[in-house]
Amino acid sequence: MQVLRIALLIVFIIICIALVILVLMQEGRSAGLGAISGAAETYWGKNKGRSMEGALVKITRYLAAGFILLTVILNLNVF
C-alpha cells in the first residue's frame, strides 16, 4: 500500500505544478473599461470556448477536480 501512496503523491505533485502553470497562463477576468460598454463582445469574446483560453479553462477545471479528489484520497487513513 505504501507504493500506491507514493504513486498518488507523485501524481498529486504533478497536478499541483500543472495547476499553478495553467492559472498563471490564463488572462485576468477584468477586461478593462471595454467590458463596461460591451466592447468585449467581439469575435474572440463569442468564441472563447473554442480558443486556447477556453481550453485552458477546461483543463484547469479537470485538474482542480483531480486535485480535490486526490486530496481527499490521500488524507484518508487507509494507506
All heavy atoms as a GROMACS GRO file, in nm:
protein
  598
    1MET      N    1   0.081  -0.119   0.000
    1MET     CA    2   0.000   0.000   0.000
    1MET      C    3   0.086   0.126   0.000
    1MET      O    4   0.040   0.229  -0.044
    1MET     CB    5  -0.092   0.000   0.123
    1MET     CG    6  -0.200  -0.106   0.120
    1MET     SD    7  -0.306  -0.093  -0.021
    1MET     CE    8  -0.437   0.003   0.045
    2GLN      N    9   0.205   0.115   0.052
    2GLN     CA   10   0.294   0.231   0.056
    2GLN      C   11   0.335   0.273  -0.085
    2GLN      O   12   0.352   0.392  -0.111
    2GLN     CB   13   0.417   0.201   0.143
    2GLN     CG   14   0.498   0.321   0.179
    2GLN     CD   15   0.422   0.417   0.269
    2GLN    OE1   16   0.327   0.380   0.336
    2GLN    NE2   17   0.463   0.542   0.269
    3VAL      N   18   0.349   0.177  -0.175
    3VAL     CA   19   0.386   0.208  -0.314
    3VAL      C   20   0.274   0.288  -0.380
    3VAL      O   21   0.299   0.384  -0.454
    3VAL     CB   22   0.417   0.079  -0.392
    3VAL    CG1   23   0.442   0.108  -0.538
    3VAL    CG2   24   0.533   0.006  -0.329
    4LEU      N   25   0.150   0.249  -0.353
    4LEU     CA   26   0.034   0.320  -0.409
    4LEU      C   27   0.029   0.463  -0.357
    4LEU      O   28   0.001   0.557  -0.431
    4LEU     CB   29  -0.095   0.246  -0.376
    4LEU     CG   30  -0.224   0.307  -0.429
    4LEU    CD1   31  -0.221   0.313  -0.581
    4LEU    CD2   32  -0.342   0.228  -0.381
    5ARG      N   33   0.057   0.480  -0.228
    5ARG     CA   34   0.057   0.615  -0.170
    5ARG      C   35   0.165   0.702  -0.234
    5ARG      O   36   0.142   0.819  -0.264
    5ARG     CB   37   0.077   0.608  -0.019
    5ARG     CG   38   0.072   0.743   0.047
    5ARG     CD   39   0.071   0.730   0.199
    5ARG     NE   40   0.069   0.857   0.265
    5ARG     CZ   41  -0.038   0.931   0.286
    5ARG    NH1   42  -0.155   0.887   0.243
    5ARG    NH2   43  -0.032   1.046   0.348
    6ILE      N   44   0.283   0.647  -0.258
    6ILE     CA   45   0.391   0.723  -0.322
    6ILE      C   46   0.353   0.759  -0.465
    6ILE      O   47   0.376   0.872  -0.509
    6ILE     CB   48   0.523   0.644  -0.315
    6ILE    CG1   49   0.570   0.634  -0.170
    6ILE    CG2   50   0.629   0.707  -0.403
    6ILE    CD1   51   0.688   0.542  -0.150
    7ALA      N   52   0.292   0.666  -0.535
    7ALA     CA   53   0.249   0.693  -0.673
    7ALA      C   54   0.144   0.804  -0.676
    7ALA      O   55   0.149   0.894  -0.761
    7ALA     CB   56   0.194   0.566  -0.737
    8LEU      N   57   0.049   0.800  -0.582
    8LEU     CA   58  -0.053   0.904  -0.576
    8LEU      C   59   0.007   1.039  -0.538
    8LEU      O   60  -0.036   1.143  -0.588
    8LEU     CB   61  -0.163   0.866  -0.476
    8LEU     CG   62  -0.258   0.755  -0.521
    8LEU    CD1   63  -0.354   0.721  -0.409
    8LEU    CD2   64  -0.334   0.796  -0.646
    9LEU      N   65   0.107   1.038  -0.451
    9LEU     CA   66   0.174   1.163  -0.415
    9LEU      C   67   0.248   1.223  -0.535
    9LEU      O   68   0.248   1.345  -0.554
    9LEU     CB   69   0.272   1.139  -0.300
    9LEU     CG   70   0.212   1.141  -0.161
    9LEU    CD1   71   0.315   1.097  -0.058
    9LEU    CD2   72   0.157   1.276  -0.127
   10ILE      N   73   0.309   1.138  -0.616
   10ILE     CA   74   0.378   1.188  -0.736
   10ILE      C   75   0.278   1.250  -0.833
   10ILE      O   76   0.300   1.359  -0.887
   10ILE     CB   77   0.459   1.076  -0.801
   10ILE    CG1   78   0.577   1.038  -0.710
   10ILE    CG2   79   0.509   1.116  -0.939
   10ILE    CD1   80   0.651   0.914  -0.753
   11VAL      N   81   0.165   1.183  -0.853
   11VAL     CA   82   0.060   1.237  -0.942
   11VAL      C   83   0.005   1.367  -0.883
   11VAL      O   84  -0.019   1.464  -0.956
   11VAL     CB   85  -0.053   1.133  -0.961
   11VAL    CG1   86  -0.172   1.194  -1.033
   11VAL    CG2   87  -0.001   1.012  -1.036
   12PHE      N   88  -0.011   1.372  -0.751
   12PHE     CA   89  -0.060   1.491  -0.684
   12PHE      C   90   0.034   1.610  -0.704
   12PHE      O   91  -0.010   1.721  -0.734
   12PHE     CB   92  -0.076   1.461  -0.534
   12PHE     CG   93  -0.133   1.573  -0.454
   12PHE    CD1   94  -0.267   1.606  -0.464
   12PHE    CD2   95  -0.054   1.644  -0.366
   12PHE    CE1   96  -0.320   1.709  -0.390
   12PHE    CE2   97  -0.106   1.746  -0.291
   12PHE     CZ   98  -0.240   1.779  -0.303
   13ILE      N   99   0.162   1.587  -0.693
   13ILE     CA  100   0.261   1.694  -0.713
   13ILE      C  101   0.259   1.742  -0.858
   13ILE      O  102   0.266   1.863  -0.884
   13ILE     CB  103   0.401   1.647  -0.670
   13ILE    CG1  104   0.405   1.629  -0.519
   13ILE    CG2  105   0.509   1.743  -0.716
   13ILE    CD1  106   0.529   1.559  -0.468
   14ILE      N  107   0.247   1.651  -0.952
   14ILE     CA  108   0.241   1.690  -1.094
   14ILE      C  109   0.117   1.774  -1.120
   14ILE      O  110   0.122   1.875  -1.191
   14ILE     CB  111   0.245   1.564  -1.183
   14ILE    CG1  112   0.383   1.498  -1.175
   14ILE    CG2  113   0.209   1.597  -1.328
   14ILE    CD1  114   0.392   1.364  -1.241
   15ILE      N  115   0.002   1.734  -1.062
   15ILE     CA  116  -0.121   1.811  -1.079
   15ILE      C  117  -0.106   1.950  -1.017
   15ILE      O  118  -0.151   2.050  -1.074
   15ILE     CB  119  -0.241   1.735  -1.021
   15ILE    CG1  120  -0.276   1.618  -1.112
   15ILE    CG2  121  -0.362   1.826  -1.004
   15ILE    CD1  122  -0.389   1.532  -1.061
   16CYS      N  123  -0.042   1.958  -0.902
   16CYS     CA  124  -0.022   2.088  -0.836
   16CYS      C  125   0.060   2.182  -0.923
   16CYS      O  126   0.026   2.298  -0.942
   16CYS     CB  127   0.047   2.069  -0.702
   16CYS     SG  128  -0.057   1.995  -0.577
   17ILE      N  129   0.169   2.131  -0.978
   17ILE     CA  130   0.255   2.213  -1.064
   17ILE      C  131   0.180   2.254  -1.191
   17ILE      O  132   0.186   2.370  -1.233
   17ILE     CB  133   0.385   2.138  -1.096
   17ILE    CG1  134   0.468   2.121  -0.968
   17ILE    CG2  135   0.465   2.210  -1.203
   17ILE    CD1  136   0.585   2.027  -0.982
   18ALA      N  137   0.106   2.161  -1.249
   18ALA     CA  138   0.030   2.192  -1.371
   18ALA      C  139  -0.078   2.297  -1.343
   18ALA      O  140  -0.101   2.386  -1.426
   18ALA     CB  141  -0.033   2.065  -1.427
   19LEU      N  142  -0.143   2.289  -1.228
   19LEU     CA  143  -0.244   2.389  -1.193
   19LEU      C  144  -0.184   2.528  -1.178
   19LEU      O  145  -0.242   2.626  -1.226
   19LEU     CB  146  -0.314   2.350  -1.062
   19LEU     CG  147  -0.439   2.265  -1.075
   19LEU    CD1  148  -0.488   2.222  -0.938
   19LEU    CD2  149  -0.547   2.337  -1.150
   20VAL      N  150  -0.070   2.536  -1.114
   20VAL     CA  151  -0.004   2.666  -1.098
   20VAL      C  152   0.030   2.725  -1.234
   20VAL      O  153   0.004   2.843  -1.262
   20VAL     CB  154   0.122   2.653  -1.010
   20VAL    CG1  155   0.204   2.778  -1.014
   20VAL    CG2  156   0.083   2.619  -0.868
   21ILE      N  157   0.086   2.644  -1.322
   21ILE     CA  158   0.124   2.692  -1.455
   21ILE      C  159   0.002   2.735  -1.534
   21ILE      O  160   0.001   2.841  -1.597
   21ILE     CB  161   0.205   2.584  -1.529
   21ILE    CG1  162   0.340   2.565  -1.461
   21ILE    CG2  163   0.223   2.620  -1.675
   21ILE    CD1  164   0.418   2.445  -1.510
   22LEU      N  165  -0.105   2.654  -1.531
   22LEU     CA  166  -0.225   2.688  -1.608
   22LEU      C  167  -0.293   2.813  -1.557
   22LEU      O  168  -0.342   2.894  -1.636
   22LEU     CB  169  -0.323   2.571  -1.606
   22LEU     CG  170  -0.287   2.454  -1.696
   22LEU    CD1  171  -0.383   2.338  -1.673
   22LEU    CD2  172  -0.290   2.496  -1.841
   23VAL      N  173  -0.298   2.831  -1.427
   23VAL     CA  174  -0.361   2.952  -1.372
   23VAL      C  175  -0.280   3.076  -1.410
   23VAL      O  176  -0.336   3.180  -1.443
   23VAL     CB  177  -0.378   2.939  -1.220
   23VAL    CG1  178  -0.415   3.071  -1.157
   23VAL    CG2  179  -0.483   2.834  -1.188
   24LEU      N  180  -0.149   3.064  -1.408
   24LEU     CA  181  -0.067   3.178  -1.446
   24LEU      C  182  -0.075   3.210  -1.595
   24LEU      O  183  -0.055   3.325  -1.635
   24LEU     CB  184   0.079   3.154  -1.406
   24LEU     CG  185   0.106   3.156  -1.255
   24LEU    CD1  186   0.250   3.120  -1.228
   24LEU    CD2  187   0.073   3.293  -1.198
   25MET      N  188  -0.106   3.111  -1.677
   25MET     CA  189  -0.116   3.134  -1.822
   25MET      C  190  -0.247   3.201  -1.861
   25MET      O  191  -0.255   3.262  -1.968
   25MET     CB  192  -0.104   3.000  -1.896
   25MET     CG  193   0.035   2.944  -1.898
   25MET     SD  194   0.044   2.781  -1.974
   25MET     CE  195  -0.016   2.816  -2.139
   26GLN      N  196  -0.349   3.193  -1.777
   26GLN     CA  197  -0.480   3.248  -1.812
   26GLN      C  198  -0.482   3.399  -1.795
   26GLN      O  199  -0.409   3.456  -1.715
   26GLN     CB  200  -0.587   3.186  -1.724
   26GLN     CG  201  -0.606   3.040  -1.752
   26GLN     CD  202  -0.712   2.978  -1.664
   26GLN    OE1  203  -0.794   3.048  -1.605
   26GLN    NE2  204  -0.711   2.847  -1.655
   27GLU      N  205  -0.571   3.463  -1.872
   27GLU     CA  206  -0.589   3.606  -1.862
   27GLU      C  207  -0.677   3.637  -1.742
   27GLU      O  208  -0.754   3.554  -1.696
   27GLU     CB  209  -0.657   3.660  -1.988
   27GLU     CG  210  -0.572   3.651  -2.111
   27GLU     CD  211  -0.644   3.709  -2.232
   27GLU    OE1  212  -0.747   3.776  -2.215
   27GLU    OE2  213  -0.595   3.686  -2.343
   28GLY      N  214  -0.668   3.759  -1.695
   28GLY     CA  215  -0.750   3.802  -1.583
   28GLY      C  216  -0.895   3.818  -1.624
   28GLY      O  217  -0.928   3.833  -1.742
   29ARG      N  218  -0.983   3.816  -1.528
   29ARG     CA  219  -1.126   3.832  -1.556
   29ARG      C  220  -1.164   3.975  -1.590
   29ARG      O  221  -1.260   4.000  -1.659
   29ARG     CB  222  -1.208   3.785  -1.436
   29ARG     CG  223  -1.199   3.638  -1.413
   29ARG     CD  224  -1.283   3.566  -1.513
   29ARG     NE  225  -1.274   3.421  -1.486
   29ARG     CZ  226  -1.291   3.330  -1.579
   29ARG    NH1  227  -1.316   3.366  -1.702
   29ARG    NH2  228  -1.282   3.204  -1.549
   30SER      N  229  -1.092   4.071  -1.539
   30SER     CA  230  -1.125   4.210  -1.568
   30SER      C  231  -1.070   4.246  -1.705
   30SER      O  232  -0.952   4.240  -1.730
   30SER     CB  233  -1.067   4.302  -1.461
   30SER     OG  234  -0.927   4.292  -1.461
   31ALA      N  235  -1.159   4.284  -1.793
   31ALA     CA  236  -1.120   4.315  -1.930
   31ALA      C  237  -1.101   4.465  -1.950
   31ALA      O  238  -1.092   4.512  -2.062
   31ALA     CB  239  -1.224   4.262  -2.027
   32GLY      N  240  -1.098   4.541  -1.843
   32GLY     CA  241  -1.080   4.685  -1.856
   32GLY      C  242  -1.211   4.757  -1.878
   32GLY      O  243  -1.319   4.704  -1.855
   33LEU      N  244  -1.203   4.880  -1.924
   33LEU     CA  245  -1.323   4.960  -1.945
   33LEU      C  246  -1.402   4.915  -2.066
   33LEU      O  247  -1.519   4.950  -2.080
   33LEU     CB  248  -1.284   5.108  -1.959
   33LEU     CG  249  -1.225   5.173  -1.835
   33LEU    CD1  250  -1.184   5.316  -1.867
   33LEU    CD2  251  -1.325   5.171  -1.722
   34GLY      N  252  -1.344   4.838  -2.154
   34GLY     CA  253  -1.417   4.790  -2.271
   34GLY      C  254  -1.529   4.696  -2.234
   34GLY      O  255  -1.628   4.685  -2.305
   35ALA      N  256  -1.517   4.628  -2.123
   35ALA     CA  257  -1.622   4.535  -2.081
   35ALA      C  258  -1.747   4.608  -2.034
   35ALA      O  259  -1.857   4.556  -2.043
   35ALA     CB  260  -1.568   4.445  -1.970
   36ILE      N  261  -1.730   4.730  -1.986
   36ILE     CA  262  -1.845   4.806  -1.937
   36ILE      C  263  -1.936   4.847  -2.054
   36ILE      O  264  -2.058   4.837  -2.048
   36ILE     CB  265  -1.798   4.931  -1.858
   36ILE    CG1  266  -1.724   4.887  -1.733
   36ILE    CG2  267  -1.915   5.022  -1.824
   36ILE    CD1  268  -1.659   5.000  -1.658
   37SER      N  269  -1.877   4.888  -2.163
   37SER     CA  270  -1.956   4.935  -2.276
   37SER      C  271  -1.998   4.824  -2.370
   37SER      O  272  -2.066   4.848  -2.468
   37SER     CB  273  -1.876   5.040  -2.353
   37SER     OG  274  -1.761   4.981  -2.411
   38GLY      N  275  -1.957   4.702  -2.342
   38GLY     CA  276  -1.996   4.591  -2.429
   38GLY      C  277  -1.898   4.565  -2.540
   38GLY      O  278  -1.926   4.489  -2.632
   39ALA      N  279  -1.781   4.626  -2.538
   39ALA     CA  280  -1.684   4.606  -2.643
   39ALA      C  281  -1.618   4.469  -2.636
   39ALA      O  282  -1.550   4.428  -2.729
   39ALA     CB  283  -1.575   4.715  -2.636
   40ALA      N  284  -1.640   4.397  -2.528
   40ALA     CA  285  -1.580   4.264  -2.515
   40ALA      C  286  -1.652   4.162  -2.601
   40ALA      O  287  -1.601   4.053  -2.622
   40ALA     CB  288  -1.582   4.220  -2.369
   41GLU      N  289  -1.771   4.194  -2.652
   41GLU     CA  290  -1.845   4.101  -2.736
   41GLU      C  291  -1.797   4.108  -2.880
   41GLU      O  292  -1.868   4.149  -2.971
   41GLU     CB  293  -1.995   4.130  -2.727
   41GLU     CG  294  -2.056   4.089  -2.598
   41GLU     CD  295  -2.042   3.940  -2.570
   41GLU    OE1  296  -2.056   3.860  -2.665
   41GLU    OE2  297  -2.016   3.904  -2.455
   42THR      N  298  -1.675   4.071  -2.902
   42THR     CA  299  -1.620   4.063  -3.036
   42THR      C  300  -1.618   3.918  -3.079
   42THR      O  301  -1.672   3.831  -3.011
   42THR     CB  302  -1.476   4.120  -3.037
   42THR    OG1  303  -1.395   4.040  -2.950
   42THR    CG2  304  -1.474   4.264  -2.990
   43TYR      N  305  -1.555   3.891  -3.190
   43TYR     CA  306  -1.543   3.753  -3.237
   43TYR      C  307  -1.474   3.668  -3.133
   43TYR      O  308  -1.514   3.556  -3.105
   43TYR     CB  309  -1.466   3.750  -3.369
   43TYR     CG  310  -1.437   3.610  -3.416
   43TYR    CD1  311  -1.537   3.533  -3.474
   43TYR    CD2  312  -1.311   3.554  -3.401
   43TYR    CE1  313  -1.512   3.404  -3.516
   43TYR    CE2  314  -1.285   3.426  -3.443
   43TYR     CZ  315  -1.386   3.352  -3.500
   43TYR     OH  316  -1.360   3.224  -3.541
   44TRP      N  317  -1.367   3.719  -3.073
   44TRP     CA  318  -1.291   3.641  -2.976
   44TRP      C  319  -1.371   3.624  -2.847
   44TRP      O  320  -1.357   3.523  -2.778
   44TRP     CB  321  -1.157   3.707  -2.948
   44TRP     CG  322  -1.074   3.718  -3.071
   44TRP    CD1  323  -1.041   3.831  -3.136
   44TRP    CD2  324  -1.017   3.611  -3.146
   44TRP    NE1  325  -0.967   3.803  -3.246
   44TRP    CE2  326  -0.951   3.668  -3.256
   44TRP    CE3  327  -1.017   3.473  -3.133
   44TRP    CZ2  328  -0.884   3.592  -3.350
   44TRP    CZ3  329  -0.951   3.397  -3.227
   44TRP    CH2  330  -0.885   3.456  -3.334
   45GLY      N  331  -1.454   3.720  -2.812
   45GLY     CA  332  -1.535   3.707  -2.692
   45GLY      C  333  -1.645   3.604  -2.708
   45GLY      O  334  -1.678   3.531  -2.616
   46LYS      N  335  -1.703   3.594  -2.827
   46LYS     CA  336  -1.812   3.500  -2.852
   46LYS      C  337  -1.760   3.357  -2.866
   46LYS      O  338  -1.828   3.263  -2.830
   46LYS     CB  339  -1.888   3.539  -2.978
   46LYS     CG  340  -1.964   3.668  -2.963
   46LYS     CD  341  -2.034   3.704  -3.092
   46LYS     CE  342  -2.104   3.837  -3.079
   46LYS     NZ  343  -2.163   3.883  -3.203
   47ASN      N  344  -1.642   3.340  -2.921
   47ASN     CA  345  -1.587   3.206  -2.946
   47ASN      C  346  -1.477   3.171  -2.846
   47ASN      O  347  -1.384   3.099  -2.880
   47ASN     CB  348  -1.532   3.198  -3.088
   47ASN     CG  349  -1.643   3.208  -3.191
   47ASN    OD1  350  -1.748   3.150  -3.173
   47ASN    ND2  351  -1.619   3.282  -3.297
   48LYS      N  352  -1.490   3.220  -2.726
   48LYS     CA  353  -1.387   3.198  -2.625
   48LYS      C  354  -1.375   3.050  -2.588
   48LYS      O  355  -1.269   3.003  -2.550
   48LYS     CB  356  -1.416   3.281  -2.502
   48LYS     CG  357  -1.300   3.291  -2.408
   48LYS     CD  358  -1.329   3.387  -2.297
   48LYS     CE  359  -1.276   3.522  -2.336
   48LYS     NZ  360  -1.278   3.619  -2.229
   49GLY      N  361  -1.483   2.975  -2.596
   49GLY     CA  362  -1.480   2.833  -2.561
   49GLY      C  363  -1.398   2.750  -2.657
   49GLY      O  364  -1.348   2.645  -2.623
   50ARG      N  365  -1.383   2.797  -2.780
   50ARG     CA  366  -1.307   2.723  -2.881
   50ARG      C  367  -1.162   2.769  -2.890
   50ARG      O  368  -1.082   2.709  -2.959
   50ARG     CB  369  -1.372   2.740  -3.018
   50ARG     CG  370  -1.508   2.680  -3.025
   50ARG     CD  371  -1.566   2.695  -3.162
   50ARG     NE  372  -1.704   2.650  -3.165
   50ARG     CZ  373  -1.789   2.681  -3.257
   50ARG    NH1  374  -1.753   2.759  -3.356
   50ARG    NH2  375  -1.912   2.635  -3.252
   51SER      N  376  -1.129   2.875  -2.821
   51SER     CA  377  -0.995   2.929  -2.829
   51SER      C  378  -0.902   2.859  -2.731
   51SER      O  379  -0.942   2.771  -2.656
   51SER     CB  380  -0.998   3.080  -2.800
   51SER     OG  381  -1.035   3.100  -2.665
   52MET      N  382  -0.778   2.902  -2.731
   52MET     CA  383  -0.680   2.846  -2.639
   52MET      C  384  -0.717   2.878  -2.495
   52MET      O  385  -0.699   2.796  -2.406
   52MET     CB  386  -0.542   2.901  -2.672
   52MET     CG  387  -0.434   2.847  -2.582
   52MET     SD  388  -0.420   2.672  -2.598
   52MET     CE  389  -0.254   2.660  -2.655
   53GLU      N  390  -0.772   2.996  -2.473
   53GLU     CA  391  -0.812   3.033  -2.337
   53GLU      C  392  -0.925   2.944  -2.287
   53GLU      O  393  -0.927   2.905  -2.171
   53GLU     CB  394  -0.856   3.179  -2.333
   53GLU     CG  395  -0.887   3.228  -2.194
   53GLU     CD  396  -0.925   3.374  -2.192
   53GLU    OE1  397  -0.894   3.445  -2.287
   53GLU    OE2  398  -0.986   3.415  -2.093
   54GLY      N  399  -1.018   2.911  -2.374
   54GLY     CA  400  -1.126   2.820  -2.336
   54GLY      C  401  -1.074   2.682  -2.302
   54GLY      O  402  -1.123   2.618  -2.208
   55ALA      N  403  -0.976   2.637  -2.377
   55ALA     CA  404  -0.916   2.507  -2.348
   55ALA      C  405  -0.842   2.510  -2.214
   55ALA      O  406  -0.848   2.413  -2.138
   55ALA     CB  407  -0.819   2.468  -2.460
   56LEU      N  408  -0.776   2.621  -2.185
   56LEU     CA  409  -0.706   2.632  -2.057
   56LEU      C  410  -0.805   2.628  -1.940
   56LEU      O  411  -0.777   2.567  -1.837
   56LEU     CB  412  -0.626   2.762  -2.051
   56LEU     CG  413  -0.500   2.770  -2.137
   56LEU    CD1  414  -0.439   2.909  -2.129
   56LEU    CD2  415  -0.400   2.665  -2.097
   57VAL      N  416  -0.920   2.690  -1.958
   57VAL     CA  417  -1.022   2.689  -1.853
   57VAL      C  418  -1.074   2.548  -1.830
   57VAL      O  419  -1.088   2.503  -1.716
   57VAL     CB  420  -1.138   2.786  -1.888
   57VAL    CG1  421  -1.255   2.769  -1.793
   57VAL    CG2  422  -1.089   2.929  -1.888
   58LYS      N  423  -1.099   2.474  -1.938
   58LYS     CA  424  -1.149   2.338  -1.925
   58LYS      C  425  -1.046   2.247  -1.858
   58LYS      O  426  -1.079   2.168  -1.769
   58LYS     CB  427  -1.186   2.281  -2.062
   58LYS     CG  428  -1.309   2.342  -2.120
   58LYS     CD  429  -1.338   2.284  -2.257
   58LYS     CE  430  -1.455   2.355  -2.322
   58LYS     NZ  431  -1.480   2.307  -2.457
   59ILE      N  432  -0.921   2.258  -1.901
   59ILE     CA  433  -0.815   2.176  -1.842
   59ILE      C  434  -0.797   2.210  -1.695
   59ILE      O  435  -0.778   2.121  -1.611
   59ILE     CB  436  -0.684   2.194  -1.920
   59ILE    CG1  437  -0.698   2.138  -2.062
   59ILE    CG2  438  -0.568   2.125  -1.850
   59ILE    CD1  439  -0.583   2.173  -2.154
   60THR      N  440  -0.808   2.337  -1.661
   60THR     CA  441  -0.795   2.380  -1.522
   60THR      C  442  -0.906   2.320  -1.437
   60THR      O  443  -0.883   2.277  -1.324
   60THR     CB  444  -0.797   2.533  -1.512
   60THR    OG1  445  -0.694   2.586  -1.594
   60THR    CG2  446  -0.776   2.579  -1.370
   61ARG      N  447  -1.027   2.316  -1.490
   61ARG     CA  448  -1.138   2.256  -1.415
   61ARG      C  449  -1.115   2.108  -1.389
   61ARG      O  450  -1.139   2.060  -1.277
   61ARG     CB  451  -1.269   2.275  -1.492
   61ARG     CG  452  -1.319   2.416  -1.488
   61ARG     CD  453  -1.449   2.429  -1.562
   61ARG     NE  454  -1.489   2.569  -1.565
   61ARG     CZ  455  -1.572   2.618  -1.654
   61ARG    NH1  456  -1.623   2.541  -1.747
   61ARG    NH2  457  -1.603   2.746  -1.651
   62TYR      N  458  -1.070   2.035  -1.489
   62TYR     CA  459  -1.044   1.892  -1.471
   62TYR      C  460  -0.930   1.868  -1.372
   62TYR      O  461  -0.938   1.779  -1.288
   62TYR     CB  462  -1.014   1.825  -1.604
   62TYR     CG  463  -1.133   1.818  -1.697
   62TYR    CD1  464  -1.125   1.860  -1.828
   62TYR    CD2  465  -1.255   1.767  -1.653
   62TYR    CE1  466  -1.234   1.854  -1.913
   62TYR    CE2  467  -1.365   1.760  -1.736
   62TYR     CZ  468  -1.354   1.803  -1.867
   62TYR     OH  469  -1.462   1.796  -1.949
   63LEU      N  470  -0.825   1.947  -1.383
   63LEU     CA  471  -0.714   1.931  -1.290
   63LEU      C  472  -0.754   1.969  -1.148
   63LEU      O  473  -0.710   1.906  -1.051
   63LEU     CB  474  -0.594   2.014  -1.335
   63LEU     CG  475  -0.516   1.959  -1.454
   63LEU    CD1  476  -0.403   2.054  -1.493
   63LEU    CD2  477  -0.460   1.822  -1.423
   64ALA      N  478  -0.838   2.070  -1.133
   64ALA     CA  479  -0.886   2.108  -1.000
   64ALA      C  480  -0.971   1.997  -0.938
   64ALA      O  481  -0.960   1.968  -0.819
   64ALA     CB  482  -0.964   2.238  -1.007
   65ALA      N  483  -1.053   1.934  -1.020
   65ALA     CA  484  -1.132   1.821  -0.970
   65ALA      C  485  -1.041   1.705  -0.929
   65ALA      O  486  -1.062   1.642  -0.825
   65ALA     CB  487  -1.231   1.775  -1.077
   66GLY      N  488  -0.939   1.678  -1.009
   66GLY     CA  489  -0.843   1.574  -0.974
   66GLY      C  490  -0.766   1.609  -0.848
   66GLY      O  491  -0.737   1.522  -0.765
   67PHE      N  492  -0.733   1.737  -0.832
   67PHE     CA  493  -0.663   1.784  -0.713
   67PHE      C  494  -0.747   1.759  -0.588
   67PHE      O  495  -0.698   1.706  -0.488
   67PHE     CB  496  -0.633   1.933  -0.728
   67PHE     CG  497  -0.575   1.998  -0.607
   67PHE    CD1  498  -0.440   1.989  -0.581
   67PHE    CD2  499  -0.655   2.068  -0.519
   67PHE    CE1  500  -0.386   2.048  -0.468
   67PHE    CE2  501  -0.602   2.127  -0.407
   67PHE     CZ  502  -0.467   2.117  -0.381
   68ILE      N  503  -0.874   1.794  -0.595
   68ILE     CA  504  -0.962   1.774  -0.480
   68ILE      C  505  -0.980   1.626  -0.450
   68ILE      O  506  -0.974   1.583  -0.334
   68ILE     CB  507  -1.098   1.843  -0.504
   68ILE    CG1  508  -1.079   1.995  -0.509
   68ILE    CG2  509  -1.200   1.805  -0.398
   68ILE    CD1  510  -1.200   2.071  -0.557
   69LEU      N  511  -0.999   1.547  -0.553
   69LEU     CA  512  -1.017   1.403  -0.535
   69LEU      C  513  -0.893   1.339  -0.473
   69LEU      O  514  -0.904   1.261  -0.377
   69LEU     CB  515  -1.050   1.337  -0.669
   69LEU     CG  516  -1.076   1.188  -0.666
   69LEU    CD1  517  -1.205   1.160  -0.590
   69LEU    CD2  518  -1.084   1.133  -0.806
   70LEU      N  519  -0.776   1.372  -0.524
   70LEU     CA  520  -0.653   1.316  -0.469
   70LEU      C  521  -0.628   1.366  -0.327
   70LEU      O  522  -0.574   1.292  -0.244
   70LEU     CB  523  -0.534   1.351  -0.558
   70LEU     CG  524  -0.513   1.260  -0.678
   70LEU    CD1  525  -0.400   1.311  -0.764
   70LEU    CD2  526  -0.487   1.118  -0.635
   71THR      N  527  -0.665   1.489  -0.298
   71THR     CA  528  -0.650   1.541  -0.163
   71THR      C  529  -0.733   1.460  -0.064
   71THR      O  530  -0.685   1.422   0.043
   71THR     CB  531  -0.692   1.688  -0.157
   71THR    OG1  532  -0.613   1.762  -0.248
   71THR    CG2  533  -0.674   1.745  -0.018
   72VAL      N  534  -0.855   1.430  -0.102
   72VAL     CA  535  -0.943   1.351  -0.014
   72VAL      C  536  -0.888   1.210   0.001
   72VAL      O  537  -0.882   1.155   0.112
   72VAL     CB  538  -1.087   1.350  -0.069
   72VAL    CG1  539  -1.173   1.250   0.005
   72VAL    CG2  540  -1.147   1.488  -0.062
   73ILE      N  541  -0.846   1.149  -0.109
   73ILE     CA  542  -0.794   1.012  -0.104
   73ILE      C  543  -0.667   1.004  -0.020
   73ILE      O  544  -0.651   0.912   0.061
   73ILE     CB  545  -0.768   0.959  -0.247
   73ILE    CG1  546  -0.902   0.937  -0.318
   73ILE    CG2  547  -0.689   0.830  -0.244
   73ILE    CD1  548  -0.888   0.904  -0.466
   74LEU      N  549  -0.576   1.099  -0.040
   74LEU     CA  550  -0.450   1.094   0.034
   74LEU      C  551  -0.469   1.123   0.183
   74LEU      O  552  -0.387   1.081   0.265
   74LEU     CB  553  -0.351   1.192  -0.026
   74LEU     CG  554  -0.291   1.150  -0.161
   74LEU    CD1  555  -0.210   1.263  -0.220
   74LEU    CD2  556  -0.206   1.026  -0.144
   75ASN      N  557  -0.575   1.195   0.221
   75ASN     CA  558  -0.598   1.225   0.361
   75ASN      C  559  -0.679   1.119   0.434
   75ASN      O  560  -0.697   1.128   0.555
   75ASN     CB  561  -0.664   1.361   0.377
   75ASN     CG  562  -0.563   1.472   0.358
   75ASN    OD1  563  -0.454   1.464   0.411
   75ASN    ND2  564  -0.602   1.572   0.282
   76LEU      N  565  -0.727   1.020   0.362
   76LEU     CA  566  -0.790   0.908   0.429
   76LEU      C  567  -0.681   0.823   0.493
   76LEU      O  568  -0.572   0.809   0.439
   76LEU     CB  569  -0.869   0.822   0.328
   76LEU     CG  570  -0.989   0.887   0.263
   76LEU    CD1  571  -1.046   0.794   0.158
   76LEU    CD2  572  -1.095   0.920   0.367
   77ASN      N  573  -0.708   0.769   0.605
   77ASN     CA  574  -0.607   0.690   0.674
   77ASN      C  575  -0.614   0.543   0.634
   77ASN      O  576  -0.602   0.454   0.718
   77ASN     CB  577  -0.623   0.706   0.826
   77ASN     CG  578  -0.584   0.845   0.870
   77ASN    OD1  579  -0.493   0.904   0.813
   77ASN    ND2  580  -0.652   0.896   0.971
   78VAL      N  581  -0.635   0.520   0.506
   78VAL     CA  582  -0.642   0.384   0.456
   78VAL      C  583  -0.503   0.329   0.426
   78VAL      O  584  -0.475   0.213   0.442
   78VAL     CB  585  -0.730   0.379   0.328
   78VAL    CG1  586  -0.734   0.240   0.269
   78VAL    CG2  587  -0.868   0.430   0.360
   79PHE      N  588  -0.415   0.420   0.386
   79PHE     CA  589  -0.281   0.375   0.345
   79PHE      C  590  -0.197   0.356   0.467
   79PHE      O  591  -0.114   0.407   0.511
   79PHE     CB  592  -0.218   0.475   0.248
   79PHE     CG  593  -0.297   0.486   0.120
   79PHE    CD1  594  -0.367   0.601   0.092
   79PHE    CD2  595  -0.302   0.383   0.031
   79PHE    CE1  596  -0.439   0.614  -0.024
   79PHE    CE2  597  -0.374   0.394  -0.085
   79PHE     CZ  598  -0.443   0.508  -0.113
   0.00000   0.00000   0.00000
